[in-house]
Amino acid sequence: MKLIDARKDHYRKLAHEEGYRSRSSYKLKELNKSYRIIGPGYFVLDLGCAPGGWTQVATQLVGNKGKVMGVDTSFVEEIPGVHILKASVDSDYIAEEVFSFFGKKVNAVICDLSPQVTGNWAIDHSRQISLNYAAEKIMEKVLEKKGNALFKVFDGEYSNEFYQFMKKKFSKSKLTKPKASRKPSSELYCTCLGYSN
């Protein structure tokens, strides 16, 4: 137990020291290092972006020539150069907003969505997967051919079904758990490369 706490504190402390808004920033950094989901000059859509940890990392990865847009139902404090849209992934106008901000399709969609957790695992798991399906509908409209995607998945009854669904749409996909995730956490990350749309 102490080891888990130490690791948890390590990433939280690191986030504080390096100016990231959440420890989850390190999950994206680690996954991107392994799979290169985001590269310099990319246009990136971040769904479920609050408090902005992934958005901060994405902004650094795309550099001056790239652009990042974040979407969340919660308030997200401003991040220089990023367009933040306060909306739910169920909103039918998100794709329009994406095209109006980027002017074209995006190179990557990243998705770290979580429902309001109830503590009832079956409910939380099915809600989280359902959010992912809503995010995938947006992705279908806005992700360019050969683009990449990353989805957080609560592991459970429907996670493999979602993974298989995504697998058909990309040339490579993998379910993985980064080191920055807490050991007891049931979250996995579905990395999808080369959208075949």
Legacy VTK file of the C-alpha trace (Angstrom):
# vtk DataFile Version 3.0
C-alpha trace
ASCII
DATASET POLYDATA
POINTS 197 float
0.000 0.000 0.000
2.808 2.386 0.869
4.432 1.834 -2.519
1.180 2.790 -4.298
0.830 5.920 -2.172
4.444 6.833 -2.881
3.937 6.463 -6.606
0.690 8.436 -6.477
2.408 11.186 -4.516
5.377 11.129 -6.897
3.244 12.043 -9.924
1.136 14.517 -7.990
4.274 16.200 -6.646
5.857 16.177 -10.100
2.722 17.757 -11.628
2.868 20.502 -9.009
6.591 21.097 -9.580
6.335 21.108 -13.379
3.182 23.217 -13.529
0.747 20.580 -14.808
-2.850 20.685 -13.639
-3.163 16.956 -13.027
-1.087 13.819 -12.585
-2.829 12.434 -15.686
-0.507 14.673 -17.745
2.152 11.995 -17.244
-0.124 9.285 -18.649
-0.409 11.201 -21.927
3.331 11.981 -21.980
4.153 8.302 -21.473
1.632 7.024 -24.041
2.743 9.608 -26.581
6.383 8.644 -26.111
5.492 5.001 -26.861
2.979 5.524 -29.687
3.417 9.085 -31.022
-0.274 9.901 -31.051
0.495 13.637 -31.268
3.371 15.253 -33.159
4.610 18.791 -33.965
2.154 20.831 -36.034
-0.799 18.554 -35.203
-4.347 19.809 -34.738
-5.701 18.101 -31.610
-9.188 17.801 -30.121
-9.200 17.007 -26.380
-12.586 15.670 -25.200
-13.213 15.685 -21.450
-10.292 18.052 -20.972
-10.888 19.417 -17.420
-8.828 20.404 -15.483
-6.520 20.748 -18.507
-3.556 18.447 -17.792
-3.782 16.635 -21.126
-4.467 19.916 -22.924
-1.247 21.395 -21.507
0.782 18.391 -22.696
-0.908 18.426 -26.134
-0.080 22.136 -26.508
3.597 21.428 -25.805
3.659 18.478 -28.212
2.090 20.342 -31.165
4.376 23.364 -30.786
3.874 26.741 -32.484
2.422 25.369 -35.703
-0.168 23.121 -34.083
-3.509 23.942 -32.467
-5.472 22.446 -29.577
-9.152 22.649 -28.670
-10.533 21.305 -25.382
-14.139 20.363 -24.597
-15.635 19.764 -21.150
-18.826 20.367 -19.190
-16.730 21.781 -16.303
-15.049 25.173 -16.252
-11.432 24.963 -17.453
-9.052 27.765 -16.616
-7.605 29.408 -19.701
-4.556 27.860 -21.379
-2.717 30.241 -23.758
-3.524 29.561 -27.413
-6.129 26.882 -26.632
-9.815 27.171 -27.528
-11.894 25.777 -24.652
-15.511 24.906 -25.360
-17.864 24.341 -22.413
-20.084 21.559 -23.750
-21.063 17.935 -23.297
-19.833 15.264 -25.727
-23.510 14.617 -26.467
-23.857 18.124 -27.935
-24.555 18.006 -31.664
-22.696 21.244 -32.504
-19.174 20.193 -31.431
-18.094 19.171 -34.952
-19.161 22.611 -36.256
-17.092 24.305 -33.536
-14.112 22.115 -34.435
-14.242 23.112 -38.121
-14.782 26.749 -37.248
-11.684 26.763 -34.975
-9.294 24.536 -36.980
-10.642 25.199 -40.474
-10.137 21.515 -41.350
-10.170 18.016 -39.856
-7.881 17.236 -36.904
-4.863 14.895 -36.747
-5.672 13.487 -33.306
-8.602 13.113 -30.906
-7.728 12.430 -27.278
-10.371 11.506 -24.766
-9.980 11.255 -20.979
-13.696 11.237 -20.163
-15.084 10.146 -16.800
-18.662 10.262 -15.575
-19.628 11.707 -12.191
-18.556 8.634 -10.228
-21.342 7.113 -8.083
-19.244 4.424 -6.403
-21.412 1.733 -8.022
-18.894 0.127 -10.348
-21.380 -1.359 -12.853
-23.079 2.028 -13.317
-19.820 4.020 -13.481
-18.301 1.591 -15.983
-21.301 1.568 -18.336
-21.602 5.383 -18.157
-17.925 5.837 -18.969
-18.105 3.510 -21.976
-21.253 5.295 -23.131
-19.353 8.642 -22.996
-16.658 7.050 -25.160
-19.217 6.043 -27.786
-20.511 9.641 -27.825
-16.914 10.876 -28.240
-16.334 8.363 -31.032
-19.308 9.837 -32.948
-17.599 13.245 -32.821
-14.301 11.633 -33.834
-15.925 10.111 -36.955
-16.871 13.588 -38.155
-13.659 15.439 -37.359
-10.668 13.043 -37.542
-8.736 12.993 -40.815
-7.778 9.808 -42.630
-4.680 8.214 -41.003
-5.294 10.338 -37.874
-4.805 8.999 -34.330
-7.006 8.691 -31.256
-6.656 7.878 -27.572
-9.517 6.879 -25.268
-9.520 6.215 -21.538
-11.538 3.072 -20.807
-12.877 1.916 -17.428
-12.072 -1.798 -17.551
-15.123 -4.012 -17.165
-17.967 -5.797 -18.909
-18.104 -3.511 -21.976
-14.449 -2.480 -22.362
-13.447 -5.231 -24.784
-16.539 -4.578 -26.903
-15.524 -0.898 -27.192
-11.935 -1.873 -27.982
-13.039 -4.278 -30.754
-15.336 -1.556 -32.143
-12.408 0.906 -32.318
-9.991 -1.714 -33.660
-12.004 -2.009 -36.895
-11.527 1.690 -37.612
-7.740 1.943 -37.239
-4.740 0.191 -38.721
-3.193 -0.338 -35.269
-4.781 -0.321 -31.829
-3.756 -1.393 -28.371
-5.189 -1.474 -24.849
-2.528 -0.448 -22.376
-2.021 0.798 -18.836
0.648 3.496 -18.374
2.988 3.486 -15.361
1.521 6.811 -14.221
-1.845 5.069 -13.628
-2.324 3.900 -10.071
-2.019 0.104 -9.765
-5.497 -0.447 -8.244
-7.077 1.844 -10.854
-9.250 0.056 -13.398
-8.497 2.524 -16.171
-6.918 1.386 -19.407
-6.043 3.427 -22.478
-7.125 2.492 -25.960
-4.469 3.785 -28.373
-5.617 3.943 -31.992
-3.269 4.794 -34.874
-4.024 5.283 -38.569
-7.736 6.048 -38.908
-9.174 4.290 -41.943
-12.533 6.196 -41.960
LINES 1 198
197 0 1 2 3 4 5 6 7 8 9 10 11 12 13 14 15 16 17 18 19 20 21 22 23 24 25 26 27 28 29 30 31 32 33 34 35 36 37 38 39 40 41 42 43 44 45 46 47 48 49 50 51 52 53 54 55 56 57 58 59 60 61 62 63 64 65 66 67 68 69 70 71 72 73 74 75 76 77 78 79 80 81 82 83 84 85 86 87 88 89 90 91 92 93 94 95 96 97 98 99 100 101 102 103 104 105 106 107 108 109 110 111 112 113 114 115 116 117 118 119 120 121 122 123 124 125 126 127 128 129 130 131 132 133 134 135 136 137 138 139 140 141 142 143 144 145 146 147 148 149 150 151 152 153 154 155 156 157 158 159 160 161 162 163 164 165 166 167 168 169 170 171 172 173 174 175 176 177 178 179 180 181 182 183 184 185 186 187 188 189 190 191 192 193 194 195 196
